[in-house]
Amino acid sequence: MTWFSAPSPKSRRAFALTAMAAAVAGSVHAQSRTDTTEDPDAPVVVWAEEIVGRPDREVKLAGDVEITRGATRMKSDTACYRAVEDEVTATGNVQMWRFGDRYRGEQLRLNLDSGKGYVIRPEYWLEMNNAQGQATRMDFLSEDVAVVIDGTYSTCAGPDPDWYLKASTLRLDAGRDVGMASRTVVYFKGVPIIGAPALSFSLSGARRSGWLPPSVGLGSKGDSEVTMPYYFNIAPNRDLTLSPRLIANRGLMAIAHGRYLGETYAGETQAEVLPGDRQTKTDRWLVNSFHSQMLAPQWSYGWNVRAASDDEYPSDFSKSVNSTAERQLLRELRTDYVGRFWSLSARAQGYQVLQDPASKDDPAFTVPRPYDRLPQVNFRAARYDVKGFDWAVDAEATRFSHPDDKLVQGVRTVVNPQLSYPIVRPGYFITPKVMLHSTKYQLDADFNNSRTYSRTLPTFSLDSGLVFERDSTLFGSPVTQTLEPRVFYVYTPYKDQRLFPNFDSAETGFNFAQIFTENRFIGADRISDASQMTMAVVSRYIEQSGAERLRLALGQRFYFKDQRVTIDASAPREETRSDLLLAASGRVTREWNFDSAVQYNASRSHVYSSNYGVQWSPGEKKVVNAEYRFLRDSFKNVDISSQWPISTRWYGVGRVSYSLRDRKLIEGLVGLEYRADCWVFRMGAQRFVTAAQATSTPAFFQLELNGLSKLGFGSPLESFYRSIPGYTRLNSGTSR
């Protein structure tokens, strides 16, 4: 039997002990304390001024005590280590470091093997989320689970946190990443702001099941409402949110939003139901569902379904401009098969059109209903560089249907083969191309005295360009400047198509992308006659890193014959040249970016359309956007948005979108944000158009407690991200 004692109370001794201490009794552990590992068989290293006891049974320590095993280290005035139980008890100025977490209290008991134990009157700091708190007692149920009794919890630093949670019991489960509190009150600046019989939250800010903070606010028409969402974290790749929404003067709406993601599939579905709306006396509902899935390496299918109960649903319940502006709701089921050189797709597609309430009084606001495609089958095959040739074949067969029996309906078949021979060399390219567009209609009833129509038109095009480069400078920096002239010629003979039906064709917008295409119409019902040449020149300034610093472009189309094919009964075009297109975009400096485009009609000496935009971002969380958009006889709008610091912690956000032509506000947003070390406050209001003669002005505020949750009403973050390009969130937390 061996007893140990220190020869002098002022000298510290270190001993290495294990559960079989006799094997190493008396050995001195002189290595650094950081050499211990997570190994369960690692020795227990004790340091103290006085060490008395039996290493195989019990060792009593006094004076500047320190005990270390693996990732656990303790300090105290006195301690006792029991080898058989592998257990430590400590009293007086107890401190413990455990897996990066820190604890301080009056007494401690801990089983080093199981991790079970307790601390009396502890103060604790958690490494995972920089949380801290204090309690009457803290029980360790395992290495991952601790229970705080009559304690507090906060992610704020310092002895007087701005916010903290106080609970009768608080279970901290690091393994499951969850904190669960009972009989809870949340204090902010010393004032209780919310209480709950039970509360759960993620320790790391990750997703987890539980009640989300209630949302209280005003609906799009000023009705007060309360939403109580419950989040189900079903799996890392699946979740579901159920949100009862009580709307004053209307009733209780049920909202469900599910999302899922797998290796071969992805999708989400949202459903909203308001039974017995007290204002309309009808059942109101909305469904949005998207799904995409691979059935085999080359075969996939999916759907996109959107539907609403009535025309005024977006105006009554939507909280964003995007939702209220969407009036054509797509319903589509599709499947696709992709081979090595070909692809085949089939889809059934229909629309629900939500008419603007103003259309009842003014037909100009009526939204036309597109044709349904029941079904549409597309085939495409293509090969590139086959002895220098590129070829492709596009084929389509579509049945067009419409609920209005007065409109023409039937089947359209299209075959469009094409062949080209690209000649690409350093400094230039030439691409001759020939196409053959063949179309056949089989209609259900007589249309212009016939049920069958057919058309076959060839198209020849020649695309060519040069590329010149030279070393240059831009704003004092070395760059490579390019000069890239391009000429594009198209010839398609004229064919009278006035008797043909029009299921889905329209004239494309005139821009740099369109002037280098063979057909000025989209859809297959109209093939434009063409004998024209497009001439353009682009100059780019490229940095040594390869980043494009500045782009300048100029382009115009010249017509050798009048354009006789039209969509409707409008007069053919007789101009000899198109409008002039000018564009400039780039990054002037690290802080300044701009983008601009102008369509100028030289024969009438006026600008038909223009767009000018600039962004200034001189630093973090500093951005100003300004844009002017003009389309003759249509709109003239100016849009200004910004996020900017007002003081050290206050930030302002705002947006104004104003119609100079109608002299009215299209969309407005004003907000304030305050960033503290452990919380963020946001408030503001937004105004936007929900219909031609209706607007919505929701207000919102939100208090985000880092590492816990968000409290308030409305969705300010969603509005800020959508309305202000370049907006940056003040905190990087992921709390809900």
URNORRA-V785880 format. One record per residue. RES is the residue in one small letter. SS is DSSP state (H for helix, E for strand, L for the rest). PHI is phi in whole degrees, 0 to 359 (none if undefined). Layout:
# URNORRA-V785880
res:RES ss:SS phi:PHI
res:RES ss:SS phi:PHI
This chain:
# URNORRA-V785880
res:m ss:L phi:none
res:t ss:L phi:241
res:w ss:L phi:243
res:f ss:L phi:240
res:s ss:L phi:210
res:a ss:L phi:281
res:p ss:L phi:292
res:s ss:L phi:220
res:p ss:L phi:293
res:k ss:L phi:267
res:s ss:L phi:261
res:r ss:L phi:258
res:r ss:E phi:244
res:a ss:E phi:238
res:f ss:E phi:229
res:a ss:E phi:260
res:l ss:E phi:238
res:t ss:L phi:227
res:a ss:L phi:298
res:m ss:L phi:254
res:a ss:H phi:297
res:a ss:H phi:298
res:a ss:H phi:290
res:v ss:L phi:233
res:a ss:L phi:303
res:g ss:L phi:86
res:s ss:L phi:283
res:v ss:E phi:261
res:h ss:L phi:267
res:a ss:L phi:261
res:q ss:L phi:280
res:s ss:L phi:295
res:r ss:H phi:291
res:t ss:H phi:282
res:d ss:H phi:280
res:t ss:L phi:291
res:t ss:L phi:231
res:e ss:L phi:281
res:d ss:L phi:299
res:p ss:L phi:297
res:d ss:L phi:268
res:a ss:L phi:297
res:p ss:L phi:289
res:v ss:E phi:270
res:v ss:E phi:256
res:v ss:E phi:245
res:w ss:E phi:232
res:a ss:E phi:190
res:e ss:L phi:282
res:e ss:E phi:231
res:i ss:E phi:230
res:v ss:E phi:226
res:g ss:E phi:144
res:r ss:E phi:252
res:p ss:L phi:302
res:d ss:L phi:275
res:r ss:L phi:235
res:e ss:E phi:210
res:v ss:E phi:234
res:k ss:E phi:258
res:l ss:E phi:235
res:a ss:E phi:212
res:g ss:E phi:80
res:d ss:E phi:51
res:v ss:E phi:282
res:e ss:E phi:217
res:i ss:E phi:234
res:t ss:E phi:227
res:r ss:E phi:212
res:g ss:L phi:57
res:a ss:L phi:271
res:t ss:E phi:249
res:r ss:E phi:221
res:m ss:E phi:230
res:k ss:E phi:228
res:s ss:E phi:193
res:d ss:E phi:284
res:t ss:E phi:224
res:a ss:E phi:202
res:c ss:E phi:221
res:y ss:E phi:247
res:r ss:E phi:255
res:a ss:L phi:290
res:v ss:L phi:296
res:e ss:L phi:280
res:d ss:L phi:54
res:e ss:E phi:228
res:v ss:E phi:238
res:t ss:E phi:239
res:a ss:E phi:217
res:t ss:E phi:219
res:g ss:E phi:80
res:n ss:E phi:50
res:v ss:E phi:287
res:q ss:E phi:227
res:m ss:E phi:217
res:w ss:E phi:245
res:r ss:E phi:217
res:f ss:L phi:53
res:g ss:L phi:90
res:d ss:E phi:274
res:r ss:E phi:233
res:y ss:E phi:223
res:r ss:E phi:217
res:g ss:E phi:198
res:e ss:E phi:270
res:q ss:E phi:223
res:l ss:E phi:215
res:r ss:E phi:219
res:l ss:E phi:210
res:n ss:E phi:272
res:l ss:L phi:290
res:d ss:L phi:278
res:s ss:L phi:271
res:g ss:L phi:82
res:k ss:L phi:277
res:g ss:E phi:165
res:y ss:E phi:201
res:v ss:E phi:228
res:i ss:E phi:266
res:r ss:L phi:47
res:p ss:L phi:274
res:e ss:E phi:243
res:y ss:E phi:227
res:w ss:E phi:225
res:l ss:E phi:254
res:e ss:L phi:290
res:m ss:L phi:304
res:n ss:L phi:225
res:n ss:L phi:55
res:a ss:E phi:273
res:q ss:E phi:213
res:g ss:E phi:178
res:q ss:E phi:215
res:a ss:L phi:201
res:t ss:L phi:287
res:r ss:E phi:203
res:m ss:E phi:225
res:d ss:E phi:258
res:f ss:E phi:261
res:l ss:L phi:273
res:s ss:L phi:194
res:e ss:L phi:294
res:d ss:L phi:256
res:v ss:E phi:241
res:a ss:E phi:224
res:v ss:E phi:241
res:v ss:E phi:264
res:i ss:E phi:252
res:d ss:E phi:48
res:g ss:E phi:228
res:t ss:E phi:236
res:y ss:E phi:209
res:s ss:E phi:201
res:t ss:L phi:260
res:c ss:L phi:278
res:a ss:L phi:270
res:g ss:L phi:98
res:p ss:L phi:286
res:d ss:L phi:236
res:p ss:L phi:294
res:d ss:L phi:297
res:w ss:E phi:223
res:y ss:E phi:203
res:l ss:E phi:256
res:k ss:E phi:243
res:a ss:E phi:219
res:s ss:E phi:290
res:t ss:E phi:220
res:l ss:E phi:225
res:r ss:E phi:263
res:l ss:E phi:252
res:d ss:E phi:247
res:a ss:L phi:292
res:g ss:L phi:295
res:r ss:L phi:267
res:d ss:L phi:59
res:v ss:E phi:214
res:g ss:E phi:244
res:m ss:E phi:232
res:a ss:E phi:241
res:s ss:E phi:238
res:r ss:E phi:47
res:t ss:E phi:252
res:v ss:E phi:228
res:v ss:E phi:259
res:y ss:E phi:253
res:f ss:E phi:229
res:k ss:L phi:54
res:g ss:L phi:80
res:v ss:E phi:250
res:p ss:E phi:292
res:i ss:E phi:247
res:i ss:E phi:201
res:g ss:E phi:230
res:a ss:E phi:206
res:p ss:E phi:294
res:a ss:E phi:209
res:l ss:E phi:209
res:s ss:E phi:227
res:f ss:E phi:201
res:s ss:L phi:273
res:l ss:L phi:289
res:s ss:L phi:261
res:g ss:L phi:88
res:a ss:L phi:284
res:r ss:L phi:293
res:r ss:L phi:200
res:s ss:L phi:290
res:g ss:E phi:149
res:w ss:E phi:290
res:l ss:L phi:271
res:p ss:L phi:301
res:p ss:L phi:294
res:s ss:E phi:248
res:v ss:E phi:241
res:g ss:E phi:183
res:l ss:E phi:244
res:g ss:L phi:283
res:s ss:L phi:295
res:k ss:L phi:248
res:g ss:L phi:88
res:d ss:L phi:286
res:s ss:E phi:290
res:e ss:E phi:208
res:v ss:E phi:227
res:t ss:E phi:240
res:m ss:E phi:241
res:p ss:E phi:280
res:y ss:E phi:238
res:y ss:E phi:255
res:f ss:E phi:252
res:n ss:E phi:272
res:i ss:E phi:296
res:a ss:E phi:200
res:p ss:L phi:304
res:n ss:L phi:244
res:r ss:E phi:215
res:d ss:E phi:208
res:l ss:E phi:213
res:t ss:E phi:239
res:l ss:E phi:254
res:s ss:E phi:227
res:p ss:E phi:296
res:r ss:E phi:232
res:l ss:E phi:268
res:i ss:E phi:247
res:a ss:L phi:300
res:n ss:L phi:70
res:r ss:L phi:234
res:g ss:E phi:136
res:l ss:E phi:258
res:m ss:E phi:258
res:a ss:E phi:254
res:i ss:E phi:235
res:a ss:E phi:231
res:h ss:E phi:225
res:g ss:E phi:245
res:r ss:E phi:226
res:y ss:E phi:207
res:l ss:E phi:209
res:g ss:L phi:227
res:e ss:L phi:293
res:t ss:L phi:239
res:y ss:E phi:207
res:a ss:E phi:197
res:g ss:E phi:175
res:e ss:E phi:202
res:t ss:E phi:221
res:q ss:E phi:233
res:a ss:E phi:229
res:e ss:E phi:232
res:v ss:E phi:224
res:l ss:E phi:236
res:p ss:L phi:285
res:g ss:L phi:61
res:d ss:L phi:306
res:r ss:L phi:290
res:q ss:L phi:271
res:t ss:L phi:265
res:k ss:L phi:61
res:t ss:L phi:226
res:d ss:L phi:275
res:r ss:E phi:245
res:w ss:E phi:201
res:l ss:E phi:212
res:v ss:E phi:226
res:n ss:E phi:231
res:s ss:E phi:219
res:f ss:E phi:227
res:h ss:E phi:210
res:s ss:E phi:218
res:q ss:E phi:209
res:m ss:E phi:267
res:l ss:E phi:271
res:a ss:E phi:203
res:p ss:L phi:306
res:q ss:L phi:244
res:w ss:E phi:236
res:s ss:E phi:220
res:y ss:E phi:211
res:g ss:E phi:182
res:w ss:E phi:215
res:n ss:E phi:217
res:v ss:E phi:237
res:r ss:E phi:225
res:a ss:E phi:205
res:a ss:E phi:220
res:s ss:L phi:285
res:d ss:L phi:201
res:d ss:L phi:295
res:e ss:L phi:265
res:y ss:H phi:301
res:p ss:H phi:300
res:s ss:H phi:293
res:d ss:H phi:278
res:f ss:H phi:233
res:s ss:L phi:285
res:k ss:L phi:241
res:s ss:L phi:218
res:v ss:H phi:296
res:n ss:H phi:300
res:s ss:H phi:291
res:t ss:H phi:285
res:a ss:H phi:280
res:e ss:L phi:278
res:r ss:L phi:241
res:q ss:E phi:251
res:l ss:E phi:265
res:l ss:E phi:279
res:r ss:E phi:229
res:e ss:E phi:217
res:l ss:E phi:235
res:r ss:E phi:219
res:t ss:E phi:214
res:d ss:E phi:224
res:y ss:E phi:229
res:v ss:E phi:240
res:g ss:L phi:264
res:r ss:L phi:292
res:f ss:L phi:237
res:w ss:E phi:210
res:s ss:E phi:214
res:l ss:E phi:225
res:s ss:E phi:224
res:a ss:E phi:220
res:r ss:E phi:209
res:a ss:E phi:245
res:q ss:E phi:221
res:g ss:E phi:216
res:y ss:E phi:225
res:q ss:E phi:250
res:v ss:E phi:255
res:l ss:L phi:262
res:q ss:L phi:283
res:d ss:L phi:297
res:p ss:H phi:306
res:a ss:H phi:291
res:s ss:H phi:293
res:k ss:H phi:293
res:d ss:L phi:258
res:d ss:L phi:224
res:p ss:H phi:300
res:a ss:H phi:297
res:f ss:H phi:269
res:t ss:L phi:291
res:v ss:L phi:267
res:p ss:L phi:291
res:r ss:L phi:269
res:p ss:L phi:292
res:y ss:L phi:291
res:d ss:E phi:278
res:r ss:E phi:249
res:l ss:E phi:228
res:p ss:E phi:256
res:q ss:E phi:228
res:v ss:E phi:240
res:n ss:E phi:239
res:f ss:E phi:230
res:r ss:E phi:220
res:a ss:E phi:227
res:a ss:E phi:204
res:r ss:E phi:222
res:y ss:E phi:237
res:d ss:E phi:56
res:v ss:E phi:265
res:k ss:L phi:54
res:g ss:L phi:94
res:f ss:E phi:263
res:d ss:E phi:247
res:w ss:E phi:224
res:a ss:E phi:206
res:v ss:E phi:227
res:d ss:E phi:245
res:a ss:E phi:226
res:e ss:E phi:211
res:a ss:E phi:227
res:t ss:E phi:224
res:r ss:E phi:258
res:f ss:E phi:261
res:s ss:E phi:230
res:h ss:L phi:211
res:p ss:L phi:294
res:d ss:L phi:277
res:d ss:L phi:294
res:k ss:L phi:283
res:l ss:L phi:272
res:v ss:L phi:293
res:q ss:L phi:224
res:g ss:E phi:162
res:v ss:E phi:247
res:r ss:E phi:240
res:t ss:E phi:242
res:v ss:E phi:228
res:v ss:E phi:230
res:n ss:E phi:223
res:p ss:E phi:276
res:q ss:E phi:211
res:l ss:E phi:219
res:s ss:E phi:220
res:y ss:E phi:227
res:p ss:E phi:290
res:i ss:E phi:244
res:v ss:E phi:244
res:r ss:E phi:229
res:p ss:L phi:303
res:g ss:L phi:97
res:y ss:E phi:197
res:f ss:E phi:211
res:i ss:E phi:220
res:t ss:E phi:227
res:p ss:E phi:282
res:k ss:E phi:210
res:v ss:E phi:231
res:m ss:E phi:228
res:l ss:E phi:225
res:h ss:E phi:256
res:s ss:E phi:242
res:t ss:E phi:227
res:k ss:E phi:222
res:y ss:E phi:245
res:q ss:E phi:233
res:l ss:E phi:266
res:d ss:E phi:284
res:a ss:E phi:219
res:d ss:E phi:300
res:f ss:E phi:226
res:n ss:L phi:55
res:n ss:L phi:70
res:s ss:E phi:205
res:r ss:E phi:251
res:t ss:E phi:234
res:y ss:E phi:224
res:s ss:E phi:213
res:r ss:E phi:204
res:t ss:E phi:225
res:l ss:E phi:227
res:p ss:E phi:272
res:t ss:E phi:222
res:f ss:E phi:241
res:s ss:E phi:222
res:l ss:E phi:222
res:d ss:E phi:250
res:s ss:E phi:211
res:g ss:E phi:196
res:l ss:E phi:237
res:v ss:L phi:228
res:f ss:E phi:248
res:e ss:E phi:227
res:r ss:E phi:205
res:d ss:E phi:283
res:s ss:E phi:208
res:t ss:E phi:229
res:l ss:E phi:219
res:f ss:L phi:54
res:g ss:L phi:84
res:s ss:E phi:253
res:p ss:E phi:290
res:v ss:E phi:218
res:t ss:E phi:255
res:q ss:E phi:261
res:t ss:E phi:249
res:l ss:E phi:229
res:e ss:E phi:233
res:p ss:E phi:287
res:r ss:E phi:217
res:v ss:E phi:233
res:f ss:E phi:228
res:y ss:E phi:250
res:v ss:E phi:224
res:y ss:E phi:228
res:t ss:E phi:224
res:p ss:L phi:294
res:y ss:L phi:278
res:k ss:L phi:220
res:d ss:L phi:293
res:q ss:L phi:238
res:r ss:L phi:293
res:l ss:L phi:274
res:f ss:L phi:285
res:p ss:L phi:290
res:n ss:L phi:234
res:f ss:L phi:271
res:d ss:L phi:212
res:s ss:L phi:266
res:a ss:E phi:205
res:e ss:E phi:279
res:t ss:L phi:285
res:g ss:L phi:290
res:f ss:L phi:266
res:n ss:L phi:205
res:f ss:L phi:295
res:a ss:L phi:288
res:q ss:H phi:283
res:i ss:H phi:289
res:f ss:H phi:252
res:t ss:L phi:241
res:e ss:L phi:280
res:n ss:L phi:241
res:r ss:L phi:276
res:f ss:E phi:250
res:i ss:E phi:262
res:g ss:L phi:87
res:a ss:L phi:247
res:d ss:L phi:273
res:r ss:L phi:228
res:i ss:L phi:245
res:s ss:L phi:287
res:d ss:L phi:285
res:a ss:E phi:207
res:s ss:E phi:217
res:q ss:E phi:214
res:m ss:E phi:224
res:t ss:E phi:256
res:m ss:E phi:238
res:a ss:E phi:213
res:v ss:E phi:218
res:v ss:E phi:235
res:s ss:E phi:234
res:r ss:E phi:239
res:y ss:E phi:246
res:i ss:E phi:244
res:e ss:E phi:287
res:q ss:L phi:296
res:s ss:L phi:285
res:g ss:L phi:99
res:a ss:L phi:285
res:e ss:E phi:279
res:r ss:E phi:267
res:l ss:E phi:208
res:r ss:E phi:226
res:l ss:E phi:237
res:a ss:E phi:217
res:l ss:E phi:217
res:g ss:E phi:208
res:q ss:E phi:203
res:r ss:E phi:250
res:f ss:E phi:241
res:y ss:E phi:255
res:f ss:L phi:268
res:k ss:L phi:220
res:d ss:L phi:294
res:q ss:E phi:270
res:r ss:L phi:262
res:v ss:L phi:280
res:t ss:L phi:228
res:i ss:L phi:284
res:d ss:L phi:239
res:a ss:L phi:272
res:s ss:L phi:291
res:a ss:L phi:288
res:p ss:L phi:297
res:r ss:E phi:281
res:e ss:L phi:238
res:e ss:L phi:290
res:t ss:L phi:268
res:r ss:E phi:208
res:s ss:L phi:274
res:d ss:L phi:296
res:l ss:E phi:271
res:l ss:E phi:254
res:l ss:E phi:230
res:a ss:E phi:213
res:a ss:E phi:211
res:s ss:E phi:206
res:g ss:E phi:162
res:r ss:E phi:245
res:v ss:L phi:293
res:t ss:L phi:223
res:r ss:L phi:297
res:e ss:L phi:264
res:w ss:E phi:248
res:n ss:E phi:231
res:f ss:E phi:214
res:d ss:E phi:209
res:s ss:E phi:209
res:a ss:E phi:206
res:v ss:E phi:223
res:q ss:E phi:246
res:y ss:E phi:244
res:n ss:E phi:263
res:a ss:L phi:288
res:s ss:L phi:294
res:r ss:L phi:256
res:s ss:L phi:56
res:h ss:E phi:213
res:v ss:E phi:275
res:y ss:E phi:277
res:s ss:E phi:209
res:s ss:E phi:203
res:n ss:E phi:211
res:y ss:E phi:231
res:g ss:E phi:221
res:v ss:E phi:218
res:q ss:E phi:230
res:w ss:E phi:242
res:s ss:E phi:227
res:p ss:E phi:281
res:g ss:E phi:189
res:e ss:L phi:295
res:k ss:L phi:60
res:k ss:E phi:229
res:v ss:E phi:207
res:v ss:E phi:229
res:n ss:E phi:242
res:a ss:E phi:221
res:e ss:E phi:216
res:y ss:E phi:236
res:r ss:E phi:233
res:f ss:E phi:220
res:l ss:E phi:221
res:r ss:L phi:303
res:d ss:L phi:63
res:s ss:L phi:227
res:f ss:E phi:207
res:k ss:E phi:214
res:n ss:E phi:239
res:v ss:E phi:236
res:d ss:E phi:226
res:i ss:E phi:231
res:s ss:E phi:217
res:s ss:E phi:197
res:q ss:E phi:234
res:w ss:E phi:208
res:p ss:E phi:287
res:i ss:L phi:268
res:s ss:L phi:213
res:t ss:L phi:300
res:r ss:L phi:241
res:w ss:E phi:267
res:y ss:E phi:229
res:g ss:E phi:250
res:v ss:E phi:229
res:g ss:E phi:190
res:r ss:E phi:208
res:v ss:E phi:228
res:s ss:E phi:243
res:y ss:E phi:235
res:s ss:E phi:269
res:l ss:L phi:289
res:r ss:L phi:286
res:d ss:L phi:268
res:r ss:L phi:55
res:k ss:E phi:210
res:l ss:E phi:280
res:i ss:E phi:273
res:e ss:E phi:208
res:g ss:E phi:223
res:l ss:E phi:213
res:v ss:E phi:221
res:g ss:E phi:204
res:l ss:E phi:230
res:e ss:E phi:228
res:y ss:E phi:234
res:r ss:E phi:249
res:a ss:L phi:258
res:d ss:L phi:290
res:c ss:L phi:228
res:w ss:E phi:201
res:v ss:E phi:225
res:f ss:E phi:245
res:r ss:E phi:228
res:m ss:E phi:208
res:g ss:E phi:168
res:a ss:E phi:212
res:q ss:E phi:223
res:r ss:E phi:228
res:f ss:E phi:209
res:v ss:E phi:276
res:t ss:E phi:260
res:a ss:E phi:204
res:a ss:L phi:300
res:q ss:L phi:234
res:a ss:E phi:218
res:t ss:E phi:227
res:s ss:E phi:231
res:t ss:L phi:227
res:p ss:L phi:281
res:a ss:E phi:249
res:f ss:E phi:208
res:f ss:E phi:212
res:q ss:E phi:206
res:l ss:E phi:248
res:e ss:E phi:257
res:l ss:E phi:266
res:n ss:L phi:305
res:g ss:L phi:85
res:l ss:L phi:238
res:s ss:E phi:188
res:k ss:E phi:246
res:l ss:E phi:237
res:g ss:E phi:140
res:f ss:E phi:221
res:g ss:L phi:84
res:s ss:L phi:233
res:p ss:H phi:298
res:l ss:H phi:299
res:e ss:H phi:299
res:s ss:H phi:293
res:f ss:H phi:294
res:y ss:H phi:298
res:r ss:H phi:286
res:s ss:H phi:270
res:i ss:L phi:236
res:p ss:L phi:301
res:g ss:L phi:90
res:y ss:L phi:297
res:t ss:L phi:237
res:r ss:L phi:294
res:l ss:L phi:291
res:n ss:L phi:241
res:s ss:L phi:262
res:g ss:L phi:291
res:t ss:L phi:240
res:s ss:L phi:294
res:r ss:L phi:283
